């Protein structure tokens, strides 16, 4: 699971062009939106597309379930793993 979390951190950095940070700078359990990384809705769309391309997972645009998956790197890794895509 740690390898998947690291991969997702790298995907976040590359898909959102966050050159100023490294995977080690991202706390696995910290929120991705508002506090934590401070991502916004545009970032969510970009990241959602990157996850779909990389892992083939389907995310609905504006559901509560999707919001839970995007809560943190750990939540995203759990979601990808649960889809059997990792």
MODELLER restraints for C-alpha pairs under 7 A, 6 or more apart:
rsr = mdl.restraints
at = mdl.atoms
rsr.add(forms.Gaussian(group=physical.xy_distance, feature=features.Distance(at['CA:4:A'], at['CA:77:A']), mean=6.15, stdev=0.5))
rsr.add(forms.Gaussian(group=physical.xy_distance, feature=features.Distance(at['CA:4:A'], at['CA:86:A']), mean=6.96, stdev=0.5))
rsr.add(forms.Gaussian(group=physical.xy_distance, feature=features.Distance(at['CA:5:A'], at['CA:73:A']), mean=6.23, stdev=0.5))
rsr.add(forms.Gaussian(group=physical.xy_distance, feature=features.Distance(at['CA:5:A'], at['CA:74:A']), mean=6.41, stdev=0.5))
rsr.add(forms.Gaussian(group=physical.xy_distance, feature=features.Distance(at['CA:5:A'], at['CA:77:A']), mean=5.59, stdev=0.5))
rsr.add(forms.Gaussian(group=physical.xy_distance, feature=features.Distance(at['CA:6:A'], at['CA:23:A']), mean=6.53, stdev=0.5))
rsr.add(forms.Gaussian(group=physical.xy_distance, feature=features.Distance(at['CA:8:A'], at['CA:73:A']), mean=6.81, stdev=0.5))
rsr.add(forms.Gaussian(group=physical.xy_distance, feature=features.Distance(at['CA:9:A'], at['CA:23:A']), mean=5.27, stdev=0.5))
rsr.add(forms.Gaussian(group=physical.xy_distance, feature=features.Distance(at['CA:9:A'], at['CA:26:A']), mean=6.99, stdev=0.5))
rsr.add(forms.Gaussian(group=physical.xy_distance, feature=features.Distance(at['CA:9:A'], at['CA:73:A']), mean=6.89, stdev=0.5))
rsr.add(forms.Gaussian(group=physical.xy_distance, feature=features.Distance(at['CA:10:A'], at['CA:23:A']), mean=5.90, stdev=0.5))
rsr.add(forms.Gaussian(group=physical.xy_distance, feature=features.Distance(at['CA:12:A'], at['CA:47:A']), mean=6.45, stdev=0.5))
rsr.add(forms.Gaussian(group=physical.xy_distance, feature=features.Distance(at['CA:13:A'], at['CA:19:A']), mean=6.86, stdev=0.5))
rsr.add(forms.Gaussian(group=physical.xy_distance, feature=features.Distance(at['CA:15:A'], at['CA:46:A']), mean=6.75, stdev=0.5))
rsr.add(forms.Gaussian(group=physical.xy_distance, feature=features.Distance(at['CA:15:A'], at['CA:47:A']), mean=6.41, stdev=0.5))
rsr.add(forms.Gaussian(group=physical.xy_distance, feature=features.Distance(at['CA:15:A'], at['CA:50:A']), mean=6.48, stdev=0.5))
rsr.add(forms.Gaussian(group=physical.xy_distance, feature=features.Distance(at['CA:16:A'], at['CA:43:A']), mean=6.65, stdev=0.5))
rsr.add(forms.Gaussian(group=physical.xy_distance, feature=features.Distance(at['CA:16:A'], at['CA:46:A']), mean=6.96, stdev=0.5))
rsr.add(forms.Gaussian(group=physical.xy_distance, feature=features.Distance(at['CA:28:A'], at['CA:72:A']), mean=6.44, stdev=0.5))
rsr.add(forms.Gaussian(group=physical.xy_distance, feature=features.Distance(at['CA:28:A'], at['CA:73:A']), mean=5.00, stdev=0.5))
rsr.add(forms.Gaussian(group=physical.xy_distance, feature=features.Distance(at['CA:28:A'], at['CA:74:A']), mean=5.42, stdev=0.5))
rsr.add(forms.Gaussian(group=physical.xy_distance, feature=features.Distance(at['CA:29:A'], at['CA:72:A']), mean=5.55, stdev=0.5))
rsr.add(forms.Gaussian(group=physical.xy_distance, feature=features.Distance(at['CA:29:A'], at['CA:73:A']), mean=6.41, stdev=0.5))
rsr.add(forms.Gaussian(group=physical.xy_distance, feature=features.Distance(at['CA:29:A'], at['CA:74:A']), mean=5.81, stdev=0.5))
rsr.add(forms.Gaussian(group=physical.xy_distance, feature=features.Distance(at['CA:30:A'], at['CA:36:A']), mean=5.48, stdev=0.5))
rsr.add(forms.Gaussian(group=physical.xy_distance, feature=features.Distance(at['CA:30:A'], at['CA:72:A']), mean=5.68, stdev=0.5))
rsr.add(forms.Gaussian(group=physical.xy_distance, feature=features.Distance(at['CA:31:A'], at['CA:37:A']), mean=6.81, stdev=0.5))
rsr.add(forms.Gaussian(group=physical.xy_distance, feature=features.Distance(at['CA:31:A'], at['CA:71:A']), mean=5.42, stdev=0.5))
rsr.add(forms.Gaussian(group=physical.xy_distance, feature=features.Distance(at['CA:31:A'], at['CA:72:A']), mean=4.89, stdev=0.5))
rsr.add(forms.Gaussian(group=physical.xy_distance, feature=features.Distance(at['CA:32:A'], at['CA:38:A']), mean=6.12, stdev=0.5))
rsr.add(forms.Gaussian(group=physical.xy_distance, feature=features.Distance(at['CA:32:A'], at['CA:39:A']), mean=5.94, stdev=0.5))
rsr.add(forms.Gaussian(group=physical.xy_distance, feature=features.Distance(at['CA:32:A'], at['CA:70:A']), mean=6.98, stdev=0.5))
rsr.add(forms.Gaussian(group=physical.xy_distance, feature=features.Distance(at['CA:32:A'], at['CA:71:A']), mean=6.00, stdev=0.5))
rsr.add(forms.Gaussian(group=physical.xy_distance, feature=features.Distance(at['CA:32:A'], at['CA:72:A']), mean=5.30, stdev=0.5))
rsr.add(forms.Gaussian(group=physical.xy_distance, feature=features.Distance(at['CA:33:A'], at['CA:39:A']), mean=4.46, stdev=0.5))
rsr.add(forms.Gaussian(group=physical.xy_distance, feature=features.Distance(at['CA:33:A'], at['CA:40:A']), mean=6.06, stdev=0.5))
rsr.add(forms.Gaussian(group=physical.xy_distance, feature=features.Distance(at['CA:51:A'], at['CA:57:A']), mean=6.67, stdev=0.5))
rsr.add(forms.Gaussian(group=physical.xy_distance, feature=features.Distance(at['CA:52:A'], at['CA:58:A']), mean=6.25, stdev=0.5))
rsr.add(forms.Gaussian(group=physical.xy_distance, feature=features.Distance(at['CA:55:A'], at['CA:85:A']), mean=5.48, stdev=0.5))
rsr.add(forms.Gaussian(group=physical.xy_distance, feature=features.Distance(at['CA:55:A'], at['CA:86:A']), mean=6.77, stdev=0.5))
rsr.add(forms.Gaussian(group=physical.xy_distance, feature=features.Distance(at['CA:56:A'], at['CA:85:A']), mean=6.94, stdev=0.5))
rsr.add(forms.Gaussian(group=physical.xy_distance, feature=features.Distance(at['CA:57:A'], at['CA:80:A']), mean=6.95, stdev=0.5))
rsr.add(forms.Gaussian(group=physical.xy_distance, feature=features.Distance(at['CA:57:A'], at['CA:83:A']), mean=6.97, stdev=0.5))
rsr.add(forms.Gaussian(group=physical.xy_distance, feature=features.Distance(at['CA:59:A'], at['CA:66:A']), mean=6.38, stdev=0.5))
rsr.add(forms.Gaussian(group=physical.xy_distance, feature=features.Distance(at['CA:60:A'], at['CA:66:A']), mean=6.54, stdev=0.5))
rsr.add(forms.Gaussian(group=physical.xy_distance, feature=features.Distance(at['CA:69:A'], at['CA:75:A']), mean=5.09, stdev=0.5))
rsr.add(forms.Gaussian(group=physical.xy_distance, feature=features.Distance(at['CA:69:A'], at['CA:76:A']), mean=5.13, stdev=0.5))
rsr.add(forms.Gaussian(group=physical.xy_distance, feature=features.Distance(at['CA:69:A'], at['CA:79:A']), mean=6.21, stdev=0.5))
rsr.add(forms.Gaussian(group=physical.xy_distance, feature=features.Distance(at['CA:70:A'], at['CA:76:A']), mean=5.84, stdev=0.5))
rsr.add(forms.Gaussian(group=physical.xy_distance, feature=features.Distance(at['CA:80:A'], at['CA:86:A']), mean=6.08, stdev=0.5))
